[in-house]
Amino acid sequence: MHKTAEQYKKVILNCRSIFEKKGKDYGTAWRILRISSLTDQLFIKAQRIRTIQETGENKVGEAVEDEFIAIVNYCVMGLIQLDLGVANEEMKLDEAVERYDEKTKQSFDLMEKKNHDYGEAWRDMRISSLTDLIMMKIFRTKQIEDNAGQTLISEGIDANYLDMLNYAVFALIKMDEAKTVVS
């Protein structure tokens, strides 16, 4: 599992770098997004991945890896928004990056616990299954949102965002491993 921790941290560093660069380009305009809007962004990204996986055709030309990275980063944004609420003003980029680090540490800690209990089962899964699990979590999240955030027995929106983030990281690890085998 030591290998997983290293691979996970490498993926997160790449995602964080993109988050930070986009923050320099665009600021933190995402702070205006409601949770439902972030969930819809996640849906758009996951749906594109699934369509490309099913058709084998990528007409836009942007890499599927970029969409999984976007899922990681939108999940982090969602987790931050759940903590802070929607704002009509941006936050300083260094604060956003600090909060990014807090949320990815939280997701890493959760991954380590679940990875232990599930025996790294994700390593034997297909990337398409990880995509399907992300889609399922999106639909669950939408239902929770439609229920005004209330659940009777289930975990909340934050738990679903953390799971989606981890599934996307696993997909990125598997994609990187597949490239290494081919090289």
Contacts in CASP RR format, 6 or more apart in sequence:
PFRMAT RR
TARGET T0000
AUTHOR 0000-0000-0000
METHOD contacts of the structure
MODEL  1
MHKTAEQYKKVILNCRSIFEKKGKDYGTAWRILRISSLTDQLFIKAQRIR
TIQETGENKVGEAVEDEFIAIVNYCVMGLIQLDLGVANEEMKLDEAVERY
DEKTKQSFDLMEKKNHDYGEAWRDMRISSLTDLIMMKIFRTKQIEDNAGQ
TLISEGIDANYLDMLNYAVFALIKMDEAKTVVS
1 112 0 8 1.000
1 115 0 8 1.000
1 116 0 8 1.000
1 120 0 8 1.000
4 111 0 8 1.000
4 115 0 8 1.000
4 120 0 8 1.000
4 173 0 8 1.000
5 108 0 8 1.000
5 112 0 8 1.000
7 173 0 8 1.000
7 176 0 8 1.000
8 108 0 8 1.000
8 111 0 8 1.000
8 169 0 8 1.000
8 173 0 8 1.000
9 108 0 8 1.000
11 72 0 8 1.000
11 169 0 8 1.000
11 172 0 8 1.000
11 173 0 8 1.000
11 176 0 8 1.000
12 72 0 8 1.000
12 104 0 8 1.000
12 108 0 8 1.000
12 169 0 8 1.000
14 69 0 8 1.000
14 172 0 8 1.000
15 69 0 8 1.000
15 72 0 8 1.000
15 73 0 8 1.000
15 76 0 8 1.000
15 104 0 8 1.000
16 97 0 8 1.000
16 100 0 8 1.000
16 101 0 8 1.000
16 104 0 8 1.000
18 69 0 8 1.000
18 73 0 8 1.000
19 73 0 8 1.000
19 76 0 8 1.000
19 96 0 8 1.000
19 97 0 8 1.000
19 100 0 8 1.000
20 93 0 8 1.000
20 97 0 8 1.000
22 73 0 8 1.000
23 93 0 8 1.000
23 96 0 8 1.000
24 93 0 8 1.000
27 90 0 8 1.000
27 93 0 8 1.000
28 90 0 8 1.000
28 91 0 8 1.000
28 92 0 8 1.000
28 93 0 8 1.000
28 96 0 8 1.000
29 90 0 8 1.000
30 38 0 8 1.000
30 77 0 8 1.000
31 81 0 8 1.000
31 84 0 8 1.000
31 86 0 8 1.000
31 87 0 8 1.000
31 89 0 8 1.000
31 90 0 8 1.000
31 91 0 8 1.000
32 86 0 8 1.000
32 87 0 8 1.000
32 88 0 8 1.000
33 41 0 8 1.000
33 77 0 8 1.000
33 81 0 8 1.000
33 86 0 8 1.000
34 81 0 8 1.000
34 86 0 8 1.000
35 78 0 8 1.000
35 81 0 8 1.000
35 82 0 8 1.000
35 145 0 8 1.000
35 157 0 8 1.000
36 142 0 8 1.000
36 145 0 8 1.000
38 74 0 8 1.000
38 77 0 8 1.000
38 78 0 8 1.000
38 81 0 8 1.000
39 138 0 8 1.000
39 141 0 8 1.000
39 142 0 8 1.000
39 145 0 8 1.000
39 157 0 8 1.000
41 70 0 8 1.000
41 74 0 8 1.000
42 71 0 8 1.000
42 74 0 8 1.000
42 75 0 8 1.000
42 134 0 8 1.000
42 138 0 8 1.000
42 141 0 8 1.000
42 164 0 8 1.000
43 135 0 8 1.000
43 138 0 8 1.000
43 142 0 8 1.000
45 67 0 8 1.000
45 68 0 8 1.000
45 70 0 8 1.000
45 71 0 8 1.000
45 74 0 8 1.000
46 67 0 8 1.000
46 71 0 8 1.000
46 131 0 8 1.000
46 134 0 8 1.000
46 135 0 8 1.000
46 138 0 8 1.000
47 135 0 8 1.000
48 60 0 8 1.000
48 67 0 8 1.000
49 64 0 8 1.000
49 67 0 8 1.000
49 68 0 8 1.000
49 131 0 8 1.000
50 128 0 8 1.000
50 131 0 8 1.000
50 132 0 8 1.000
50 135 0 8 1.000
52 58 0 8 1.000
52 64 0 8 1.000
53 64 0 8 1.000
53 127 0 8 1.000
53 128 0 8 1.000
53 131 0 8 1.000
58 64 0 8 1.000
64 175 0 8 1.000
65 172 0 8 1.000
65 175 0 8 1.000
68 168 0 8 1.000
68 171 0 8 1.000
68 172 0 8 1.000
68 175 0 8 1.000
69 168 0 8 1.000
69 172 0 8 1.000
71 134 0 8 1.000
71 164 0 8 1.000
71 165 0 8 1.000
71 168 0 8 1.000
72 165 0 8 1.000
72 168 0 8 1.000
72 169 0 8 1.000
72 172 0 8 1.000
75 107 0 8 1.000
75 161 0 8 1.000
75 162 0 8 1.000
75 164 0 8 1.000
75 165 0 8 1.000
75 168 0 8 1.000
76 100 0 8 1.000
76 103 0 8 1.000
76 104 0 8 1.000
76 165 0 8 1.000
78 161 0 8 1.000
79 103 0 8 1.000
79 106 0 8 1.000
79 158 0 8 1.000
79 161 0 8 1.000
79 162 0 8 1.000
79 165 0 8 1.000
80 96 0 8 1.000
80 99 0 8 1.000
80 100 0 8 1.000
80 103 0 8 1.000
82 157 0 8 1.000
82 158 0 8 1.000
82 161 0 8 1.000
83 99 0 8 1.000
104 165 0 8 1.000
106 162 0 8 1.000
107 162 0 8 1.000
107 165 0 8 1.000
107 166 0 8 1.000
107 169 0 8 1.000
110 162 0 8 1.000
110 166 0 8 1.000
111 166 0 8 1.000
111 169 0 8 1.000
114 166 0 8 1.000
115 122 0 8 1.000
122 130 0 8 1.000
122 167 0 8 1.000
122 170 0 8 1.000
123 174 0 8 1.000
125 170 0 8 1.000
127 171 0 8 1.000
127 174 0 8 1.000
127 175 0 8 1.000
130 167 0 8 1.000
130 168 0 8 1.000
130 170 0 8 1.000
130 171 0 8 1.000
130 174 0 8 1.000
131 171 0 8 1.000
133 163 0 8 1.000
133 167 0 8 1.000
134 164 0 8 1.000
134 167 0 8 1.000
134 168 0 8 1.000
137 160 0 8 1.000
137 163 0 8 1.000
137 164 0 8 1.000
137 167 0 8 1.000
138 160 0 8 1.000
138 164 0 8 1.000
140 154 0 8 1.000
140 160 0 8 1.000
141 157 0 8 1.000
141 160 0 8 1.000
141 161 0 8 1.000
144 150 0 8 1.000
144 151 0 8 1.000
144 154 0 8 1.000
144 156 0 8 1.000
144 157 0 8 1.000
144 160 0 8 1.000
145 157 0 8 1.000
149 156 0 8 1.000
149 157 0 8 1.000
END
